[in-house]
């Protein structure tokens, strides 16, 4: 089996970028070391996408990144299909695939599942994704539903991915943290001078990585699980150890 990891928003592929909070190569290597440390020794594949858009208070960069994320879904789907076919052709091995997505990388994965759900070759081959884990998913919490007329889609980027989740994934796990600083709603103009991120850009919507819907919600896929990871997250202001304090960029300064 293999793990395919999709990074989040404002991440560059190499070198320095003023619009990037993280570096993809460093993230992939850090995750690889973490997996090895807990005894997971299968290969890790890093899937990078053009997420280092402008970080601005108007939300233009965020909206562009959302669209780019959705459009990278079919590209990821094509890669997964090619990987399956290659391993069968060359190694007689229908390799198992696990998908892990962080932040807005969750939209890339959901879009990929939607693409696979409409792919005849994938369907005829009876392929399936073994597991999906969303980490701090930066998508609206209702987008994992099969459909819900009480929660209408508010733009042409968002979608209901519940059918694709149920059809194309064996086990789907949403790892959430109610104290996620990027995703949580904050009272007033600031909490300890922290800016509002997801609720600001998404006009008060709740993110799946911070305030998920219950598993028992109508039209929720049967293979969906919420996992609270708040107590597993280590508090560290300078996680990337670059000496500049808080890791989150503040576009509101």
N, C-alpha and C positions, 0 to 999 in steps of 0.2 A: 504494500500500500504506500501511498504518498500523501503528504499534507500540502495543500496549496494555500498560501497565505496572501491576502489582499490588504494592502495598507490603507490608511485613511486619508483624509483631506490634508492639504498643505504639507505634502511630503515630496521632496525632490529625489531624483534618481542618483545623482552624484554631485559632489562639490557643494558650494554654498549658493543659497538663494534667499533673498530677503522675504520671499513669500512662502518659505518653508519652515515649519516648526521641527521637522524631523527629516532624517536621511534614510531612504529606502534600504540601501545596502546595509547600513548599520542596524536597522530594525530587523531585517531578515537574519542577520548573523546573531543578534541577541536572542531572537526566538529559537533559532537552531540550537544555541547553547543551552537555553532553558529546557527544550525538549530532551536533549541528551542528558541533562542533569537529572531528569525524572525517569530516565530509562527508556525513552522513546527513540529508537534508533533507525526509523525509516526515513527516507529522503524528504527534505523540505524544498518546495518550489516557491519562490517569491514572484508574485504577479504584481508588476508596477504599472501605474497609469498616471496620466498627466493631471495630477491633483494640485500642483503648486500654482493655483490661480491667485489673483490679488486678494489680500486680506483687507477688507474695507468695511466701514460702518454702513454703507448703503446695501450691502449684501450682493453686489453684482458678482464678485468673485465666488461667493458661495453658490449662487444659482448656476453659474457656468460650470462649477465643479460637479454639481448635482447632475447636470446634463451630460457631462463627460463621463461621469461614473455610470450612468445608465447606458450610454453608447458603448462603453467598454464591456458590458455584459455579454453581448454576442461574440466579442473577441475571446473572452474567457471561455465561453461555451465551445467555440471552435477548437480552442486549445485542448479542452478536456476530451472532446470527441476524438481528436487526433491522437492524444495520449493513449486513450483506451484502444484504438485501432492499432497503433504502433506496437503496444505491448502484446496484443493478441497475435499480430502477424509475426513478430520477431521472437517472442518468448513464450507463446502459447499461454499467456497469463492475462486474464481479465482483471486488471489491477484495480484495487479498491482506492477510491479517492475521498479524502476528507477536505472540506473547505473551511477556512477560518478567515473571517473578515473583521477588521477594526474600523469603527467610526463610519465614515461615508463609504468605506470599502464594502460595507454591508449592502449598499445599493448596487454595486457591481455584481455581487454574488446573487442577489435576488433577480437582477436583470438577466444574469446568465441562466438561472434556473428557468425563467420564463422562456428564454430562447431555446433551451433544451426541451422544454415542454411542447414546443412547436416544431421540433426537428424530427423528420421522418426516419432518418438513418439511426438516430439515437433510440427512437421508439422501437423500430424493427429489431434492433440489436438487444433490446430489453436491458439497456444500461441503466444504472442508478448511482446516485451519490451516496456514499455510506453515511457520512455525518456532515452537518453544517453547524458551526459555532460562530455566532455573532458576538463580538466583544464591544460593548459600549456602542451599540448600533445607532447610527445617526440617520434613521428613517422614521417616519411617523409610525406610532405603535399599531395603528389599524391596517397598515399595508400588508401585514402577514395574513389577513383574513381572506377567505375565498371571495366574499362580497359583503357589503353592508351599506344599504341605502341610507342609513342614518348618519353615515360618515362619508359624505361625498368627496371625491378627489378634487383638489383645488387647483391643479395645474396638469399639463400634459406629460410631466416627468414621472409623477407618482402613479402607482398602480396597485391593484390587489393581487398579491403573489401567492395566496393560500393554496390554490389549485396546483400551481407548479411545485410548491413545497411538499404537498402531500403526494403528488405523483412521482417526483423525481428524487426524493431524499428518504433514506431509511429512518434516520433520527435527526431532528432539528432542535438545536439548543440555543436559547437566547440568554446570554450571560449579562446580567444587569446590575447596576449599582445606583440606588436612589440618591446617593450623595455625589454623583458624577458632576464635576464642576463645569464641564462643557455643555452637558445636556440638561441640567436641572434649571427649573424656574427659580428666580431670585426675587425677593420682595423689595419693592421700591426701586431706586436707581442703582443700588449696589449693595452687596453683602461683603464686608471687608474689602471694598473697592474691587470686587470681582465683577467683570462685565457679564452680561447675558449673551450667550452664544446661540444655541439651538432655538430656544423659545423666541429670541429676538428675530433671527433670520426666518423662522417658520411661523411667525405671527401667533405665538402662544400654543402651538401644537406640542404634544408630548412625544418624546423619542422612545423607541423601543428599548434602548439601552439604559434608560433611567426610570421610566414609568410604563412598564409593559401592561398590556391587557391580560386578564386572567386566561388561563388555559381553557376554562369552561365558557368563554365568550362565544356567542353564536357565530357560526361560520369559521371557527378556528380550526386549522388542520389538526387531524388526530395525532400526528407525529410531533407536535410542537410541545416544548418544555421550557419553562422559565427557571433559571438558576440564579439565585442571589449570591453575588460574589463580593459584596461590600467588605465583609470581614477578612477576605483573602488578599485585599489590596494594601500594600505597604505605603504608609504616608511618607513621601519624599518630595520636597519642593524642587530639587534639582536632580531629577532622575537621570538625565543625560550627562551629568557631571561636567558641564561646561563652565561652571562657576558664575553664571549670571542670574542665579536665583530661580524664580518661577519659570517653568518651561512653557507656559501658555503665552502666546503673543496677545497683546491687547490692542485691537484696532480702534478702540474707543478713546485712546489717549489723545 
